[in-house]
Amino acid sequence: MLWYYLKAKMIYPLMAVCFFAISCSSSTSSDGKLAQEFYDKAKRYEAELPIFFNVSFTARGYKDNRPFILRIEIALDENETIILPGIAKGMNEEEIKEMPFYENIEIYSDKMGLVDSVAYQKVKDQLIAITDLAHELKSYKIQSTPRLGRFIIFSVSSDEEVIYVPNVSKVNHEYWKKFFCSGKKLGDNWYYRNVKSN
């Protein structure tokens, strides 16, 4: 009786953890296939991508078949970042007001010098545009920061990234300058990086 109890309490959960680890590792090692698929889709939106400059976020799963983005970090410059709510299309005002970091909308609009009468709507429209484009790209993690330079890192799996860099001369960080000189290109302005091999 004790053996069956221990088996249920210890062995089955351990098996579940092992199965999860194996399934995760197989889903992330795509030999660049996920990156190529992402690039094929993202290059169609290239004109809209500048909205992601100086923006970073990580989606917390999916909600209504959309990446659920709770918070969006926007770098105001190399030293200051502000966190804003991940407002999505279709959210009503009550839902928006209940979101974490809602109070930062006013702070951000002040820093951007937006006129009071239109400030809230402009910031709201900007945040919706960010979450909408993330939904179109099915992108769950994006990083872009002035400290590194003017480029966008899209995580397409736990170990693969697709990087958009329209102008290599605007890259600040030495590692990335070298990477863009010798890294694997997917196309003009687009690169592929495997985190495990770099």
C-alpha positions as CSV (number, residue, x, y, z in Angstrom):
1,M,0.0,0.0,0.0
2,L,2.8,2.4,0.9
3,W,4.6,1.6,-2.4
4,Y,1.5,2.6,-4.4
5,Y,1.2,5.8,-2.4
6,L,4.9,6.7,-3.1
7,K,4.5,5.8,-6.7
8,A,1.6,8.1,-7.2
9,K,3.2,10.9,-5.2
10,M,6.7,10.8,-6.6
11,I,7.2,8.7,-9.7
12,Y,4.2,10.0,-11.8
13,P,5.0,13.7,-11.2
14,L,8.6,13.0,-12.1
15,M,7.5,11.3,-15.3
16,A,5.3,14.3,-16.1
17,V,8.2,16.7,-15.6
18,C,10.5,14.6,-17.9
19,F,7.8,14.4,-20.6
20,F,7.4,18.2,-20.4
21,A,11.1,18.8,-20.7
22,I,11.4,16.5,-23.7
23,S,8.5,18.1,-25.5
24,C,9.9,21.6,-24.8
25,S,13.3,20.7,-26.1
26,S,12.0,19.2,-29.3
27,S,9.8,22.2,-30.0
28,T,12.6,24.7,-29.7
29,S,15.2,22.9,-31.8
30,S,13.8,23.7,-35.2
31,D,17.1,24.1,-37.1
32,G,16.0,27.6,-38.2
33,K,12.6,26.6,-39.6
34,L,10.7,28.7,-37.1
35,A,13.0,31.7,-37.8
36,Q,12.5,31.3,-41.6
37,E,8.7,31.1,-41.1
38,F,8.8,34.2,-38.9
39,Y,11.0,36.1,-41.3
40,D,8.7,35.3,-44.3
41,K,5.8,36.7,-42.4
42,A,7.5,39.7,-40.7
43,K,9.1,41.1,-43.8
44,R,5.5,41.8,-45.1
45,Y,5.1,44.2,-42.1
46,E,8.5,45.9,-42.4
47,A,7.0,49.4,-42.9
48,E,5.2,49.0,-39.5
49,L,8.1,47.6,-37.5
50,P,9.5,51.0,-36.3
51,I,6.7,51.0,-33.7
52,F,8.8,48.4,-31.9
53,F,11.9,50.5,-31.7
54,N,12.8,51.1,-28.0
55,V,10.0,48.7,-27.0
56,S,10.4,45.4,-25.0
57,F,7.9,42.9,-23.8
58,T,7.3,39.2,-23.1
59,A,3.8,37.8,-23.6
60,R,2.4,35.8,-20.8
61,G,0.8,33.0,-22.9
62,Y,-2.2,33.6,-25.2
63,K,-5.6,35.0,-24.6
64,D,-8.4,34.8,-27.2
65,N,-5.7,33.5,-29.6
66,R,-3.6,36.6,-29.1
67,P,-0.3,37.0,-27.3
68,F,-1.3,38.2,-23.8
69,I,1.0,41.2,-23.1
70,L,0.5,42.5,-19.6
71,R,3.2,45.1,-19.6
72,I,5.2,47.0,-22.3
73,E,8.5,48.6,-21.5
74,I,9.4,51.7,-23.5
75,A,12.9,53.2,-23.3
76,L,12.7,57.0,-23.3
77,D,16.5,57.1,-23.6
78,E,19.6,55.0,-22.7
79,N,19.0,55.6,-19.0
80,E,15.2,55.8,-18.5
81,T,12.5,53.2,-19.2
82,I,8.8,53.4,-18.4
83,I,6.4,50.5,-18.0
84,L,3.0,50.8,-19.6
85,P,0.0,48.5,-19.7
86,G,-0.4,46.1,-22.7
87,I,-3.7,47.6,-24.0
88,A,-5.2,45.5,-26.7
89,K,-7.9,46.2,-29.2
90,G,-11.4,45.6,-27.9
91,M,-10.6,46.3,-24.2
92,N,-13.1,48.6,-22.6
93,E,-12.2,51.6,-20.4
94,E,-12.9,49.7,-17.2
95,E,-10.6,46.9,-18.2
96,I,-7.9,49.3,-19.1
97,K,-8.2,51.3,-15.8
98,E,-7.8,48.0,-13.9
99,M,-4.5,47.1,-15.6
100,P,-1.2,47.3,-13.8
101,F,0.8,50.4,-14.7
102,Y,-2.3,52.3,-15.9
103,E,-1.2,55.3,-13.9
104,N,2.0,55.5,-16.0
105,I,0.1,56.6,-19.1
106,E,-0.1,60.1,-17.8
107,I,3.6,60.2,-16.8
108,Y,4.6,58.9,-20.2
109,S,2.4,61.4,-22.1
110,D,3.9,64.2,-20.0
111,K,7.4,63.1,-20.9
112,M,6.5,62.9,-24.5
113,G,5.1,66.4,-24.4
114,L,1.6,65.4,-25.5
115,V,-1.3,67.9,-25.2
116,D,-3.6,67.0,-22.3
117,S,-6.8,66.7,-24.5
118,V,-5.3,64.1,-26.8
119,A,-2.6,62.6,-24.6
120,Y,-4.5,59.6,-23.3
121,Q,-5.9,58.6,-26.7
122,K,-2.6,58.9,-28.5
123,V,-0.8,56.7,-25.9
124,K,-3.7,54.2,-26.0
125,D,-3.5,54.1,-29.8
126,Q,0.2,53.5,-29.6
127,L,-0.1,50.6,-27.2
128,I,-2.9,49.1,-29.2
129,A,-0.8,49.3,-32.4
130,I,2.1,47.5,-30.6
131,T,-0.1,44.7,-29.3
132,D,-1.9,44.4,-32.7
133,L,1.3,44.0,-34.6
134,A,2.6,41.5,-32.0
135,H,-0.6,39.6,-32.7
136,E,-0.1,39.7,-36.4
137,L,3.4,38.4,-36.1
138,K,2.5,35.9,-33.3
139,S,5.5,37.4,-31.5
140,Y,5.8,36.5,-27.8
141,K,9.0,38.4,-27.0
142,I,10.6,41.5,-28.4
143,Q,13.6,43.5,-27.2
144,S,14.8,46.9,-28.5
145,T,16.8,49.3,-26.5
146,P,18.8,52.5,-27.3
147,R,21.7,51.2,-25.2
148,L,22.3,48.5,-27.8
149,G,21.2,50.5,-30.9
150,R,18.4,50.8,-33.3
151,F,17.4,47.2,-34.0
152,I,14.7,44.8,-32.8
153,I,15.2,41.3,-31.5
154,F,12.3,38.9,-32.0
155,S,12.4,35.7,-30.0
156,V,10.8,32.9,-32.1
157,S,11.7,30.1,-29.6
158,S,13.6,29.7,-26.4
159,D,16.9,29.6,-28.3
160,E,16.3,31.3,-31.7
161,E,16.0,34.9,-32.6
162,V,15.3,36.9,-35.7
163,I,16.8,40.4,-35.7
164,Y,15.7,43.4,-37.8
165,V,18.3,46.1,-38.2
166,P,17.6,48.7,-40.9
167,N,20.9,50.6,-40.5
168,V,23.9,48.8,-39.0
169,S,25.6,52.2,-38.5
170,K,23.1,52.9,-35.7
171,V,24.2,49.9,-33.7
172,N,26.0,50.9,-30.5
173,H,27.1,47.7,-28.8
174,E,30.4,46.0,-29.8
175,Y,29.0,42.5,-29.7
176,W,26.2,43.4,-32.0
177,K,28.4,45.4,-34.4
178,K,30.5,42.2,-34.8
179,F,27.4,40.0,-35.1
180,F,25.9,42.1,-37.9
181,C,29.2,41.9,-39.8
182,S,29.5,38.2,-39.8
183,G,26.1,36.8,-38.6
184,K,23.7,34.7,-40.7
185,K,21.5,36.8,-42.9
186,L,17.9,35.9,-43.7
187,G,17.6,38.9,-46.1
188,D,18.3,42.6,-46.4
189,N,18.1,44.0,-42.8
190,W,17.3,40.6,-41.3
191,Y,19.5,38.2,-39.3
192,Y,19.2,34.9,-37.6
193,R,20.8,34.1,-34.2
194,N,20.8,30.8,-32.3
195,V,21.4,31.8,-28.6
196,K,22.9,28.4,-27.8
197,S,25.7,28.6,-30.4
198,N,26.6,32.3,-29.7
